[in-house]
Amino acid sequence: MSAKWPAAFNAVEPKPLKIGILRDIRAGQHEMSEEELERALGAHTETGKYLASMVAGAPRVDRKGNPSSEVSEADAAGQREFSARGWLASR
């Protein structure tokens, strides 16, 4: 995914992704199976760097890297709860 959409899927400096980006990606590509897409997206969004980017007010980006919305306080709080459960310790 980073090769096709480097502005959205940057492992070094990840940005919060647009809600519904998987649906957008499905509509625009046919090289990967549904399972491959879900695994790749999960691998990207479960990294410590990605989770750390989920701060309230941070811009979310679409697959081309364009801002689409902002991380809500509820989403940021959910990330903090997810991290507090020790998920990051296992990565």
N, C-alpha and C positions, 0 to 999 in steps of 0.2 A: 504494500500500500504506500510505503514511503517513496518508492520509485515513481509511482504514478501521480501521487498527490503530496509532494514534499513540503508544501507550505502548511498542510494540515497535520501530517504525520512525521514530525521531527522528533526523533528519540532524544536528541541532545537538549533541545529546548521545547518540550511539548506544550501545546496550548489546549485549553479545554475545547472539546469538540461540540459542535451544534447538536442539540437534541434532535434525534431523527436522522443523523448522518448515515446510519446504516441503510436506511430506505433510499437515500439519495445515491449512495454508492451502488446499491443493487440496480438502480435504474440506469446507471451509466456505464456498467461494465458487465462483461460476460465471460471473463477469463477464469474467475474463481467460483468455486461452488459455494452454496449457502454456508456450509460448515466451515469452509476455509475463511470466508469473510468474517464469520462470527468469532472464530479463533484468533484471527489477526487483529480484529478490533479489540477483543478482550485482552490480548497480550499487550497491546499498546496502552489501554486505559487502566490496566492493573499495575503499572510500574510506579515506583515511589515518586519519580519525577512528575509523572502525569498527575498523580493524586495530589502532590504538593501544589500543582498549578490550579487546583480547584478552590480558588479563593473567591469569596463573594465580591461581585462587581467585575471580576476578570472577564474579558471578552471571550465568547465562544466563537469558533470559526467553522466555516463550511469546508467542504473538501478542497476548495481552491485557496483556502486560507483567508477568505474574506470574513469580517466580523458579521455575526448573525444575531447574537443576543448576548446576555451576560449571565455568569454563574449566579444563581440565586443564593440567598442566605440559607435556604433549606437544603440546596444541593451541597453547599460548602459544609454545612453541619453534618450531613449524611456522610461526606467524605471523612470528616474528623472522627465520626463514630466508627466507620469502617476501619480506619487506621488504628484507632484506640483498641480495637478487638484483637490486635496483634497480627493482622494480615501482613503488614509490611515487614514484620520480624521474620516471617517465613519466606520472604523473597530475597 
